[in-house]
Amino acid sequence: MSKIRILFFILIFALAGTLVYWHFVSQKNVAPKVTDFASCLTAGYPVLESYPRQCVADSQTFVEDIGNQLAQEDKIKVTQPRAGETISSPLIIKGEARGFWFFEASFPVKLIDANGQILGAGVAQAQGDWMTEDFVPFQAELKYVSSEAGHGRLILMRDNPSGLPANDDSLAIPVAYLANAEKMKVKVYFQNAELDAATDYDCGKVIAVEREIVKTEAVARAALEELLQGPTATEKDLGFTTTLNAGIKIQKLTIENGVAKVDFDEQLEKGVGGSCWVMAIRAQINETLKQFTTIKSVIISIDGRTEDILQP
């Protein structure tokens, strides 16, 4: 190989290395995209210590979300936790509210996630005479359960014994919450014709898939609830199907002397026909419950009936 060719390859490699280096440098120096107060704060832009706080990124000003605290400050004020704070369970809530916010010296509080699901609830108690129009200190302890960390809102509701919508009122404070729920694994049973393809199809044959749920003492009911949700998208891709209708509700579940008695609403047998279909439904429910050593047999009922249900 000539010296000129060697020098040529050296120059090519040097040029390539330089381009790669400057690519990474340029990527590193690209400012993160700022779309709200949180991303502005993370990007390191200056923050005005007003209330609510304001973050200034170039020519844009982003205001911190503090819920409706300013609109409600003449009725109720919370000193702990602050808006945007990361909370854990049990949460101590402190503040003051005018006497009309209470009824019998208390009012309800709850924590909801981003989808509006209630994670926990509690009761705030007045720390003084609540029969007044003035502000009265209050304190509450709220316990919640969540298997994942997330963002939600702490809701402090005016107690409304009248039930009239005109008397409803609430304070909503955005918070971040930590996960605090221990998890456990259960099995749910579905059909899978693809896995049965090598053998004669058996209507009563079901195959287990594993699910991770929040640890609970009512594990049998939790497993059934998972079953009623049907296969996940991933499980469907693997060929799993269910014969259970959507929207089925468990009305009662008892376990005694090795016998599980589970009562469903009428949605369980709506539109069901054929002995194979019925056999498959029973197999899914039976095997999901019988995975637990405390359950040896299963009695299925619909609205309390056992004799004339799930007919072919």
N, C-alpha and C positions, 0 to 999 in steps of 0.2 A: 504494500500500500504506500503510495507516494506521500511525501510530507505535506503537500498541498491538501490532499484528501483528508489527512489526519487533522490538520488545522481547521478544515471546513467543518468536520464533525464536532470538534471542540467548540467552535463558534455557535453551531446549532444548539448544542446542549446548554451552553452558557445563556443563550438567548431564551431558550425554553424555561430555564430555571429562573431567570429574571422576570419573565412574564407571570409565572406561577407565584413568585414572591409578591409582586405588585398586586396580583389578584387578591391574595389573602389580606394584604395590607389595606386595600381599598374596601374589601368586605368588612374588615374589622372597624374601619373608620366610618362606615355608613351609620348614620344616626337611626336608632330604632323608631319605628312609626308611632306617632303620638295621636291617639284618637279620643282619649278621655283623661280624667284627672289621674287615675291609677297609672296609666302608661306614661303620662307626663312626669309623674313623681319617680317612677322607675328609671326613666331616661336621665334623671338628674337635673332637670330644669329647676329654676328658682321657684320657691313657694312663698306666697304672701301669707303671713300668719294672721289672717282674718278668720272670722267664723261665719260661714264655712270657709275653709282654706281655698286659695286659688293658686293654680300652677300656670306659669307663663312660658309657652314654648313658641319662640319666634314672635309672630304677631298674634298668636291665639292665646286666649285665656280659658282654662278649664276649671270649673268650680266643683269642689268635692260634693258628692251626694250625701246629704245628711237627713234624707227622708223629709217628713213634713214638720220637723222640729220648730222651725221659725214660725210657721202658721199656727202651731199649737202652744207656743211658749207662754201665752197668757192663761192656759188651762193646766198644762202639765209639763214638767221639766225633768229630764233624766241626767244625772251626774255620773252614773256608772251603769253600763259601759258607755263609751263614747262612740259616735258614728264611725264606722269603718274599722273598729277595733276587732281583734281576733279573740273569740271567746272559747271557753271550754265548759264542760259540765261537771259539777253543778255551777250555775251562773248566779251570782248575787247581783240584783238590780236595785239601784238606789235613786231617789229623786224626790220630787214633791209635786203634789197635785191639789187642785182646789177641791173643797169638800164635796161639791156636786159630782165629782168624778167617781166617788166611792158609793157603795151601798153596804150598810152594815159593816163599815170600816174596811172594805176590801174591793178589789176589782181584778179581773182576769188578765193574764199575760200569756203569750205564746211565742214560739219561734217557728218560722216557716222557712222552707228552702226556696230556691229560685223558681220552682214549679208550683209554689203555693201549698205544698204538702206540710202538714204539721209535724215537726220533729219533737216537740215537747211543750208542756204547758205548766202553768203555776198560778199562784194567787198572790197579789201584792197586798200587804197589810199596812193600814195607817199606823203611824208611830206617834199619834196624838189624837186629840178630839177632832173627829171628821165632820161634826155637825156645825159647819162654818162655811162661809164663802171664801175664806182665806186659803192660802197654800198650806198643805199638811204634809209633813215628811212621810215617805213610805219606803218599804223594803220588801223584796220578793226573792225567793229562791226558785230557780227554774232548772229542771233536769231534762236533758234531751238525749236521744239515741240516734246516731248516724254512723254508718259504716264508712263514709267518705267525708273528707273535708269539703267545704263549699262556701258559697255566699248566700245569704238570706236576709230576712228582716225580723227584728224583734218587734212584736205588736203589743202595745199596752192599750187595752180596751176600756172605755168608760162602762162601768157596770150599769146595765139597763134592765131592771126587773120588770118594767112595763112591757118590754118586747116590741115597742113601737119603733119603726125605722127612724122616725124623726129624732129619737133620743140616742141613736147610735153615734158613737164618736171613737176615734182611736188615734194613737201616735205610732208611727212606723219608723224604725231606725235601722238602716242597713248595717249589717255586721258580717264578719267572716267567722266560720265556726270550724273547730277541729273535729276530726273523726274520733269516736270514743267507743265504737261497738266492736266487740270481739266477734269473729266470724267462725262459722262451722260449715261442714259439707253434708249435703243430703243427696239422695238419688231420686230421680223422677223417671217414670217409665213411659216410653212411647213405642209406636210401631215403626218398623223400618224395612220396607219391602226389598230394598236394595241389598241389605245384609241377609235377607231370607231367600234371595234369588236362587241360591244353590240347592235349596230344599223345598219340599212342598209347603205352600203357604199355610200357616197356622193362625187362625183369627185370634187365638188367645195368647200368642207369643208376643211378648213385649221386651224391650231392651232398655237397660238403664243408661241414663246420662247423669253426670254429676253437676250439682249446682252449689254455689257458695252463698250462704245466707247469714244474716245477723244472728248470732247465738241467742237461742231462746229455750225456755223450758217447754213451751208448747210446740215441740219440734215436729210432731206428726201433722198438726194443722198447717204449720209453715210449709212442710213438704207438699201437702195437698194444694196449697195456694200456688206454689211454684208449678205444680202439674197443670193447674187450671189456666195458667198463663200461656200454655202451649210451647212448642219448640221455639228457640231463639233463631235468628237469621242464620247463624253459623250451623246450628243443629239441622235446620232445614236443608242447607247446602249438603249436609252429610246424609240426607235421605230420611230424616226422622219426621214423622207425621203424628197427628193425634186424631182420635175419633170423638173427642169431647167438644161440645159446643162452646162457643165463646160466651162469656158473661154468666157462667154458672156461679152460684153463690153457695157457700157452706153455711147452713143454718145452725148446725149443732154437731159437735164431735165429742164423744165420751169414750174412755177406755177403761174397762173393768174386767178383771179376771181373764185377761188375754184376748178379750173381744172388743174390737173397735166398732162403735155404732156411729155412722156418719149420715147426717140428714142434709139433702140438697134441696134447692128450689126446683120448680118444674122445668127450668131451662135444661136440666140434665137429660131429659128424654124428649125434648122438643124436636120433632122431625126425624126421630130415630126409627129405623125400620130394618128388619132382617136379623137373623140369629147371629151372623158373623159380627155385625156392628155392635150388637148388645154384648157379645162375648168380649170384644175388644175393649169396650168401655169398662166393663167389670174388671178386666185384667189390669188395665192401667191403674185403676183406683186401688184394687187389692194389693198389687205388688208394691206400689208406692208406700202403702201403709205397713205392709208386712216386712219391710226392710228393718223395722224396729223390733228388738227382741221382746218387747212387752206386748206385741200384737201377734196373735196366732191365727185369728180369723176376723173377717170383716162382714158387717151387716150394713147394706146400703138401703136408705129410705129416701122418699121424696115427699115433702110436706107431711112426714110422719107415717107414710104408707110404705109397706114392704112387699105386700102380696101381689099387687097388680102393676108393678113398675117394670120398665125396661123390657117390655114384651117384644118378641121378634116380629 
